[in-house]
Amino acid sequence: MDHGGNNPSAVTNRGRDVYDGNVDLDFFLTRKWEWTMGGRAVSYAHLATVETGSIGTRYNFNRNWAIRASVNTGYRPPTLGQTYYFYNAPFPTYAVDQLPNSSPAAKALGAGNIKGEYSRNYSIGLDATPVENWHVTGNLYYIAINDRLASTTTLGGPSVASILAAAGLQNVTYASYYTNPVNTQTYGGDINTDYTLHTTRAGTFRFAFTFNYSDNEIRSYNKTPEVLANLHLTTFNKYAEQILLHAAPKNRESLSVNWNYGKWSFFVQEQRFGSTLFLASPTSPAVTVNPAFLTNLEVDYKILPRWSVAVGANNVGNKYPTRIPKSVIAPLFGAYNYSFYSPFGFNGGMYYVKTNFNF
């Protein structure tokens, strides 16, 4: 038996009533100039009633060229799990707990009332058909999120253990809980383009390319609870920052060709994922996970008008993320060979046969 069970206080039965209403308006100021406006009010039980809205515009120069822009606000409430989830990970001489934000133990460590995330989003874009069968869309955006939801870093030490013991949790040396430690901003942009080539004898070819770039930054930090500040602890340390900012690649690209010829279709896609950083633990050095190219393939044959069979592969080259050096994982008993938050996983290629029948 590797788990002695959770504390009785982990048992809970929670629910939430949500009342939601929205209004949307779409109209043309002129024959070519379109406007959209929207408003939404949502009331969550045990949380405040929240109002969000959006306004957007699009100008069509002609059938082939248009520009657009939008501004909107959003809200994401904390989930019931982020508010009430409890987990105990016992070890021979100590335990590590994920505490419910609303629990007495979390309150003793400075947890305030957990809040939802408020966001502001500004975007501009282009829609174009430069020539027949060639489509291009592009977007630039900025997103600011206030009171970002995240778990605190693992809080530990003799003083933390004493606080937890006084709150009824014995033999618990380390703990964390969900809170709102930082405010972030994201700059980004994307381009999507595709071209369809129709031939008289060789079938139809569809070429597509996508590019996405985004950069996350921390705008500011919310105040560290006094009880933690007195212990020289923080709710969001450098380890958490690196995970938030560098666990996902800043850029991704994809180039694909889809060929249809009679009953046959062939699809090939080349994907590229930018570099990331992997931190196995708060005390481990960062490992750069190199950019990766992946190839996906699929060949499909239509046996009947509504029945087809296909063979294919995702990551046909069986690509793995950069291997974590032994010097990094040795103190962790070799727990990880690869980054567990790799954007394309760490299980190598997947090869399959599938069939579809449409009724």
C-alpha positions as CSV (number, residue, x, y, z in Angstrom):
1,M,0.0,0.0,0.0
2,D,1.6,3.2,-1.1
3,H,-1.0,5.7,0.1
4,G,-2.2,5.8,3.6
5,G,-5.4,7.8,2.7
6,N,-6.5,11.4,2.9
7,N,-7.3,13.4,5.9
8,P,-11.1,13.2,6.8
9,S,-11.3,16.9,6.1
10,A,-10.6,16.1,2.4
11,V,-14.2,14.8,2.1
12,T,-16.5,17.4,0.7
13,N,-19.6,17.8,-1.4
14,R,-19.7,21.1,-3.2
15,G,-21.7,22.6,-6.0
16,R,-22.2,25.9,-7.7
17,D,-25.2,27.7,-9.2
18,V,-24.5,29.8,-12.2
19,Y,-26.9,32.4,-13.8
20,D,-25.9,33.7,-17.2
21,G,-27.3,36.2,-19.5
22,N,-26.0,37.9,-22.7
23,V,-27.0,40.3,-25.4
24,D,-25.3,40.6,-28.9
25,L,-25.8,43.2,-31.6
26,D,-24.6,43.0,-35.2
27,F,-25.2,45.8,-37.7
28,F,-23.7,47.5,-40.8
29,L,-22.9,51.2,-40.3
30,T,-22.4,51.4,-44.1
31,R,-22.7,48.7,-46.8
32,K,-19.0,47.7,-46.2
33,W,-18.5,48.6,-42.5
34,E,-19.8,46.1,-40.0
35,W,-19.9,46.5,-36.2
36,T,-20.6,43.9,-33.4
37,M,-21.3,44.6,-29.8
38,G,-22.0,42.3,-26.9
39,G,-22.5,42.2,-23.2
40,R,-22.7,39.4,-20.7
41,A,-23.5,39.2,-17.0
42,V,-22.8,36.0,-15.0
43,S,-23.6,35.4,-11.4
44,Y,-21.7,32.6,-9.6
45,A,-22.8,31.3,-6.2
46,H,-20.3,32.4,-3.5
47,L,-18.6,34.7,-6.1
48,A,-19.4,38.2,-7.4
49,T,-21.7,38.9,-10.3
50,V,-19.4,39.7,-13.2
51,E,-20.1,41.8,-16.3
52,T,-18.0,41.5,-19.5
53,G,-18.3,42.9,-22.9
54,S,-16.9,43.1,-26.4
55,I,-16.9,45.5,-29.4
56,G,-15.6,44.7,-32.8
57,T,-15.5,46.1,-36.3
58,R,-14.8,44.9,-39.8
59,Y,-14.3,46.9,-43.0
60,N,-14.7,45.1,-46.3
61,F,-12.8,46.9,-49.0
62,N,-14.2,44.5,-51.5
63,R,-15.0,40.8,-51.7
64,N,-11.3,39.8,-51.4
65,W,-9.9,42.2,-48.8
66,A,-11.0,43.1,-45.2
67,I,-9.5,44.4,-42.0
68,R,-11.0,43.9,-38.5
69,A,-10.4,44.8,-34.9
70,S,-11.9,43.9,-31.6
71,V,-11.7,44.7,-27.9
72,N,-13.2,42.5,-25.3
73,T,-13.1,41.6,-21.6
74,G,-13.4,38.2,-20.1
75,Y,-13.7,36.4,-16.8
76,R,-12.8,32.8,-15.7
77,P,-13.9,31.8,-12.2
78,P,-11.9,29.4,-10.0
79,T,-13.0,25.9,-10.5
80,L,-14.5,23.9,-7.6
81,G,-11.3,21.8,-7.7
82,Q,-9.1,24.9,-7.3
83,T,-11.2,26.0,-4.4
84,Y,-11.8,22.7,-2.5
85,Y,-9.3,20.1,-3.9
86,F,-7.3,18.3,-1.2
87,Y,-4.5,15.7,-1.8
88,N,-2.0,14.1,0.6
89,A,1.2,12.6,-0.7
90,P,2.7,10.7,2.3
91,F,6.4,9.7,2.6
92,P,8.1,7.7,5.4
93,T,8.9,10.7,7.6
94,Y,6.8,13.5,6.1
95,A,3.9,14.4,3.8
96,V,3.2,17.0,1.1
97,D,-0.4,18.3,0.9
98,Q,-2.3,20.2,-1.7
99,L,-4.7,22.2,0.5
100,P,-8.2,23.5,-0.4
101,N,-8.0,27.3,-0.6
102,S,-10.9,27.5,1.8
103,S,-9.4,25.2,4.5
104,P,-8.2,26.3,7.9
105,A,-4.7,25.1,7.1
106,A,-4.5,27.1,4.0
107,K,-5.9,30.2,5.8
108,A,-3.2,29.7,8.4
109,L,-0.6,30.0,5.6
110,G,-2.1,33.2,4.4
111,A,-4.7,32.0,1.8
112,G,-7.2,34.7,1.1
113,N,-10.5,34.3,-0.8
114,I,-9.6,33.0,-4.2
115,K,-10.6,35.2,-7.0
116,G,-11.4,34.6,-10.7
117,E,-9.2,35.8,-13.6
118,Y,-10.2,39.1,-15.4
119,S,-8.8,39.6,-18.9
120,R,-8.6,42.3,-21.5
121,N,-8.0,41.4,-25.1
122,Y,-7.1,43.7,-28.0
123,S,-6.7,42.3,-31.6
124,I,-6.4,43.5,-35.2
125,G,-6.6,41.2,-38.2
126,L,-6.6,40.9,-42.0
127,D,-8.7,38.6,-44.2
128,A,-7.6,38.3,-47.8
129,T,-8.1,36.3,-51.0
130,P,-5.3,37.8,-53.2
131,V,-6.1,35.4,-56.0
132,E,-8.7,32.8,-56.6
133,N,-8.4,29.8,-54.2
134,W,-5.7,31.5,-52.1
135,H,-6.8,32.6,-48.6
136,V,-4.8,34.5,-46.0
137,T,-5.7,35.5,-42.5
138,G,-3.4,37.3,-40.0
139,N,-3.9,38.5,-36.4
140,L,-2.0,40.5,-33.9
141,Y,-3.2,40.5,-30.3
142,Y,-2.5,41.6,-26.7
143,I,-4.0,39.9,-23.7
144,A,-3.7,41.1,-20.1
145,I,-4.9,38.8,-17.3
146,N,-5.3,40.1,-13.7
147,D,-5.2,37.7,-10.7
148,R,-3.9,34.8,-12.6
149,L,-5.0,31.5,-11.0
150,A,-2.1,29.2,-10.0
151,S,-1.0,27.0,-7.2
152,T,1.5,28.4,-4.8
153,T,5.0,27.0,-4.9
154,T,5.6,24.2,-2.3
155,L,5.8,25.9,1.1
156,G,8.0,24.1,3.6
157,G,10.2,24.2,6.6
158,P,9.9,23.8,10.4
159,S,7.7,26.9,10.8
160,V,5.3,25.8,8.0
161,A,5.1,22.3,9.7
162,S,4.3,24.0,13.0
163,I,1.5,26.1,11.4
164,L,0.0,23.1,9.7
165,A,0.2,21.0,12.9
166,A,-1.7,23.8,14.8
167,A,-4.3,23.7,12.1
168,G,-4.8,20.0,12.6
169,L,-2.5,18.5,10.0
170,Q,0.2,16.4,11.7
171,N,3.4,15.2,10.0
172,V,2.8,17.6,7.0
173,T,6.1,19.4,6.3
174,Y,5.2,20.9,2.8
175,A,2.0,22.3,1.5
176,S,0.5,24.4,-1.3
177,Y,-2.8,25.9,-2.3
178,Y,-4.4,27.7,-5.2
179,T,-4.3,31.5,-5.2
180,N,-3.9,34.6,-7.4
181,P,-0.2,35.4,-7.3
182,V,0.5,37.3,-10.5
183,N,-0.8,39.5,-13.3
184,T,0.4,38.6,-16.8
185,Q,0.4,39.9,-20.3
186,T,0.7,38.1,-23.7
187,Y,1.8,39.6,-27.0
188,G,1.3,37.4,-30.1
189,G,0.3,37.0,-33.7
190,D,-0.5,34.3,-36.2
191,I,-0.7,33.8,-39.9
192,N,-2.8,31.2,-41.7
193,T,-2.8,30.7,-45.4
194,D,-3.9,28.0,-47.8
195,Y,-4.1,27.5,-51.6
196,T,-6.1,25.0,-53.5
197,L,-4.9,23.8,-56.8
198,H,-7.4,22.0,-59.1
199,T,-5.9,20.0,-62.0
200,T,-7.7,18.1,-64.8
201,R,-5.7,14.8,-64.4
202,A,-3.9,14.8,-61.2
203,G,-6.7,15.7,-58.8
204,T,-6.8,18.5,-56.2
205,F,-4.0,19.7,-54.0
206,R,-4.5,21.9,-50.9
207,F,-1.4,23.6,-49.5
208,A,-1.6,25.2,-46.1
209,F,0.8,27.0,-43.8
210,T,0.4,28.3,-40.3
211,F,2.6,30.3,-38.0
212,N,1.9,31.3,-34.4
213,Y,4.0,33.4,-32.0
214,S,3.2,34.4,-28.4
215,D,5.3,35.8,-25.6
216,N,4.1,35.7,-22.0
217,E,5.3,38.2,-19.4
218,I,4.6,38.8,-15.8
219,R,3.3,42.4,-15.4
220,S,3.2,42.5,-11.6
221,Y,3.1,40.4,-8.5
222,N,0.2,40.4,-6.0
223,K,1.2,41.0,-2.4
224,T,2.7,38.0,-0.5
225,P,0.6,37.1,2.6
226,E,2.2,38.5,5.7
227,V,2.6,35.1,7.4
228,L,4.7,33.9,4.5
229,A,6.7,37.1,4.1
230,N,7.6,36.8,7.8
231,L,9.0,33.3,7.0
232,H,10.9,34.7,4.0
233,L,8.6,32.6,1.7
234,T,6.7,33.7,-1.4
235,T,3.6,32.3,-3.1
236,F,5.4,32.4,-6.5
237,N,9.1,31.8,-6.7
238,K,11.5,31.7,-9.7
239,Y,10.7,28.1,-10.3
240,A,7.0,28.9,-10.8
241,E,7.9,31.9,-13.0
242,Q,10.0,29.8,-15.3
243,I,7.3,27.1,-15.7
244,L,4.7,29.8,-16.4
245,L,6.9,31.7,-18.9
246,H,8.9,29.0,-20.7
247,A,7.0,25.7,-20.4
248,A,5.4,26.2,-23.8
249,P,7.2,27.2,-27.0
250,K,6.9,30.8,-28.2
251,N,6.5,29.8,-31.8
252,R,4.9,26.9,-33.7
253,E,4.8,26.4,-37.5
254,S,3.0,23.9,-39.7
255,L,3.2,23.2,-43.4
256,S,0.9,20.6,-45.0
257,V,-0.3,19.2,-48.3
258,N,-3.6,17.4,-48.8
259,W,-3.9,15.6,-52.2
260,N,-7.3,14.1,-53.4
261,Y,-7.3,11.9,-56.4
262,G,-10.4,9.8,-57.1
263,K,-11.0,7.5,-54.3
264,W,-7.6,8.2,-52.8
265,S,-6.4,11.0,-50.5
266,F,-3.0,11.6,-49.1
267,F,-2.1,14.0,-46.3
268,V,1.4,15.0,-45.1
269,Q,2.2,17.6,-42.5
270,E,5.5,19.0,-41.2
271,Q,5.3,20.7,-37.8
272,R,7.9,22.7,-35.9
273,F,7.8,23.5,-32.2
274,G,10.1,26.1,-30.7
275,S,12.4,25.5,-27.8
276,T,11.2,25.3,-24.2
277,L,12.8,25.1,-20.7
278,F,12.3,22.1,-18.5
279,L,12.8,22.3,-14.7
280,A,12.6,19.0,-13.0
281,S,12.4,20.5,-9.5
282,P,12.8,23.9,-7.8
283,T,16.5,23.0,-7.1
284,S,17.3,21.5,-10.5
285,P,19.1,23.5,-13.2
286,A,17.0,24.4,-16.3
287,V,17.3,22.2,-19.3
288,T,16.8,23.6,-22.8
289,V,14.5,21.4,-24.8
290,N,15.6,21.9,-28.4
291,P,13.2,22.8,-31.3
292,A,11.7,19.8,-32.9
293,F,10.4,18.9,-36.4
294,L,7.6,16.3,-36.6
295,T,6.0,14.7,-39.6
296,N,2.5,13.3,-39.8
297,L,1.1,11.2,-42.6
298,E,-2.2,9.6,-43.6
299,V,-3.3,7.7,-46.7
300,D,-7.1,7.2,-47.1
301,Y,-9.0,5.0,-49.6
302,K,-12.7,5.3,-50.1
303,I,-14.0,1.7,-50.5
304,L,-17.6,2.9,-50.9
305,P,-19.1,6.4,-51.1
306,R,-19.7,6.3,-47.3
307,W,-17.0,3.9,-46.2
308,S,-13.3,4.6,-46.1
309,V,-10.2,3.1,-44.6
310,A,-6.9,4.8,-43.7
311,V,-3.4,4.1,-42.5
312,G,-1.3,6.8,-40.9
313,A,1.2,8.0,-38.4
314,N,1.6,10.9,-36.0
315,N,5.3,11.7,-35.5
316,V,6.3,9.2,-38.1
317,G,10.0,9.7,-37.3
318,N,9.5,8.7,-33.7
319,K,10.9,12.0,-32.4
320,Y,11.4,12.4,-28.7
321,P,12.1,15.6,-26.7
322,T,15.7,16.4,-25.6
323,R,16.8,13.8,-23.1
324,I,17.3,15.2,-19.6
325,P,20.9,14.8,-18.5
326,K,21.6,12.1,-15.8
327,S,23.2,14.7,-13.6
328,V,19.9,16.6,-13.4
329,I,17.6,13.6,-12.7
330,A,20.0,11.6,-10.5
331,P,18.9,13.5,-7.3
332,L,15.3,12.8,-8.3
333,F,16.0,9.0,-8.6
334,G,15.8,9.1,-12.4
335,A,12.1,10.1,-12.3
336,Y,12.2,11.8,-15.7
337,N,13.9,11.0,-19.0
338,Y,12.1,13.7,-21.0
339,S,10.2,16.9,-20.3
340,F,6.7,15.9,-19.1
341,Y,5.3,19.1,-20.5
342,S,6.7,18.7,-24.0
343,P,4.3,20.3,-26.5
344,F,4.4,17.0,-28.6
345,G,4.5,14.6,-25.7
346,F,7.2,12.1,-24.8
347,N,5.8,8.8,-26.2
348,G,7.3,8.9,-29.6
349,G,5.4,8.0,-32.8
350,M,1.8,6.7,-33.0
351,Y,0.9,4.5,-36.0
352,Y,-2.6,3.6,-36.8
353,V,-5.2,2.0,-39.1
354,K,-8.8,3.4,-39.0
355,T,-12.0,3.1,-40.8
356,N,-15.0,5.5,-41.1
357,F,-18.5,4.7,-42.1
358,N,-21.0,7.6,-42.5
359,F,-24.7,6.7,-42.0
